[in-house]
Amino acid sequence: MSKRVYINTIGCQMNVYDSERIVNSLIPLGYETTPSVESADLIITNTCTIREKAEQKAFSFLGRLAKLKRKNKDLIIAVGGCVAQQQGQTILKRMSHVDLVFGTRALGRLPLAIEKIAKQRCRIVDVDMSSSLEDEALQSHVLKADTVSKFVTIMRGCDNFCAYCVVPHVRGREISRDPALIIKEIEQLVNEGVREVTLLGQNVNSYGKKEGLCTFVELLSRINTIEGLSRIRFTTSHPKDLSGELINAFGSLEKLCNHLHLPIQSGSNRILKRMNRKYTREAYLTKVAELRVACPEISITTDIIVGFPGETLADFEDTLSLIRQMRYDSLFVFNYSDRPLVPSRKFTPKVPEKDKNTRLQQVLDVQKTITEEIHAARVGQTMPVLVEGHSKRQKMEYSERIDTPLQWSGRTTCNKIVNFIADGSTKAAPADFTGETVCVSIERALSHSLWGKLKEKASDCSALKGDRSYAA
């Protein structure tokens, strides 16, 4: 009889990827996933410590598991990820119902730890970071792909040591995977129906440099040749390492999506220097200008931190002016919070929470207007959309009417969510567009997505080059 594992994943895309690898590694032990925490024999929380709120969320979830442990003494509760790496033994002392704490470099050793706990009912902490990437162990069993798009980690750790960032301390120094293993993994995913991959790393621009492997652009070029793969994305890209070669790749590699997430964090040179970001506002804008020449259709998104220690109103106005100048398609904005181990926790003066909240809302308001304008400009265009499945927002009145057109959802190459209907595709006579790239005529712009109607398959759109959008 199979055993059941429930995984609660908190945080970034890399944690999502790691959780999938964990599931793969537990298959030989007889585990299968369950959506019910109450029915699980093993509960794993994959944690994030980038921001205080994420850490609080993890401990809140763990606290609720104590009741389940009292009911089932054989239940194994494990904590992984960045909080586990950061706090280690402290978690076992704080929570007597937790059996295992495993760090970010311990994934390959996880099955042995689970087996030992099941047999000996012991408690284990494994936060050793001396091991290399455990590719062979984690790739020995590949789950059947359940989505059109998948994450693929190409490197771990970071060598940049930004003043506010805990990543180098909890994920270790930068290390890149063997390109042959990356290619093999993507080929396996494509064979299972995946059509888009997002390459993950803290700074993908520096992939392979320390190990003397191929460059990131060379890796992209190799992935671009994989038959059956439609699209390539990647994140995250550090501005200081954005090379001219990579900029040109957006214009030359057919499968590379015309979207780049390029975190700026602040528009103030003074704050950027305090953050140890190693670039200036002017250097960032110069590279963006080069990107827009190489790929005029490129969509650029970013991260912003408001309320960094010492940030004045003038510094914040610099950030607002940069957002207006850049006209990002969208952005993620966060209030600064002190994290353990990082230099900025000692920086002063601290910005009051009230001021941080006000500034955060101002950023959101400015960006909302820009995003709405960018979306409105898409109305009347026909855009290739990689279909991910049915729309999550099927209207309630459609649920009982089998003659109503089904709603589908997917993304453009510039990372816009598009919901659409197709003539002749109803609950009574459903067509399946999942995994196909189709052309959708955009009829309406919304705050966070676009709405349209199926026009034709992208293969029939002779005007398209590399799935770029074009006027209808």
Phi, psi and omega in degrees: 000130183289154176260158187245135177239135176246127180243124175256111184256125180241136172108217196280176179298329180295326176292323176299314178299313181299323179296322177295320177296323179298315178301316178303315185289340182268351180303315180297340178274359177091015182268143169229153184285153175225143177277358184250117179294330182291332183265000186283146171266338180221127178241125180240130173252116179263110197257165179227141179234014181300321179230152185302322182298321180294321178293318177298321179298320180296313182290330175296315178297315180299321180300324181288345181279346182302322180296319179295323180294323179294327180282330184225097183294338180276351178298132177257127180244124183235147178236123179236184176087199191288324177295319178299315179297321184286320189254336173048239184303332181302326181295318178296323179290324183282328186228102185291343181272356178275132183262328188220134172238118180232136186276186187288342178251017184250010185300322181292338180264357185300313181303318179297321179295318179298316179298317181296318180294319180297324183275321189253351183052043178262177176240139188228140169238123178228097179237025178294128181250013185280343184284159176273181179295139187260052187301310185299316181296321185278343182258006184291338177225124182249122178291149174296128182297133181248004179220163179286330184242139180224152173273146175223115179285129179250346179198160178228160176079178182204143179250007188274330178051055170300146191298335185259355196255132181268354187305312181300334183277332183251341176247357175085183179285162186296134177212134185254148177279157175296127182300327180296323179289325177296312179300316180300316180297316180295320178299321177296318179295318179298321178297336179267004175107000178289137181242349181219135175238145173245116181280132187245141173185157178293328176210083186298338181298335182259016179307133171079352186294314183293324184270352183073029177277189176293162177284168179297319180294321176297321176297314178302319181296322179291318179295325181300338182269356183291120182291134179096342176276132183262322188218149176233131171233167174206157176197143005249159184244121179277127184304326184293337182253011178285107187272161175297327178297317179289321176303314181293333181298332179294338177264344188248332182269115188300322186271351179285118184297148179273061176215134178224127173267113187233090185297127176261323179074317177205150176266001182260126178299324180297317180288322177301321178293317177296328178285348184063042181277341173068027169211165178250166175304316183295319179295320178298313181295327178296316180293323177296319178299320178294321177300317184286341172281315181293326182216087185302335182273003190296139175258130182241130176239169187205174172244142177230135171250124176253149177079025174299143182311127180090357180292119178267174175298324178295319177298317181294322177297327175298322178294315179298320181292325178292319178300317179295322180289319182287324185053060177300148174292324174195170178207161171249128181237139184224145168286136175296139172221141178296135177238152178299151172079344187267150182298324187294345178295340179263357182286146174224162356281152176280143177275129180302146181303321180300317180292322178297317180296321179295316181294320178301316181293325178297319177298314180300319181294316179296314183292325180303315179297316181295315181298318179297322178293319179296318179294319181299327180291344180278342180298131183097350177269158170251126187235135174291131183234125173277114188281126181263341180149198179289150176298141178285347184244049173301131181295141185302324183290346179280340192300328183257359184253109185283350181264004182272137180303138176285149176261135179244162182218144177194192181230148172279169177296334177272017170072027174271132174285130179234123172257138185209165174242160179229127177303134178088351177259101181232174177296333179281327182223070186284134168263157180242110181261000185303128180088351178269153170260118183239158177266128182239128175277120184279122183250339185210142178251132177243174185297320185240005183200177176238155180234138181201194183226138180302132179254306180190171176287146184299331180295340180267357183268089185293340182282350186275143172231115179064032178063029177283156179281159177209160181290139181289000000 
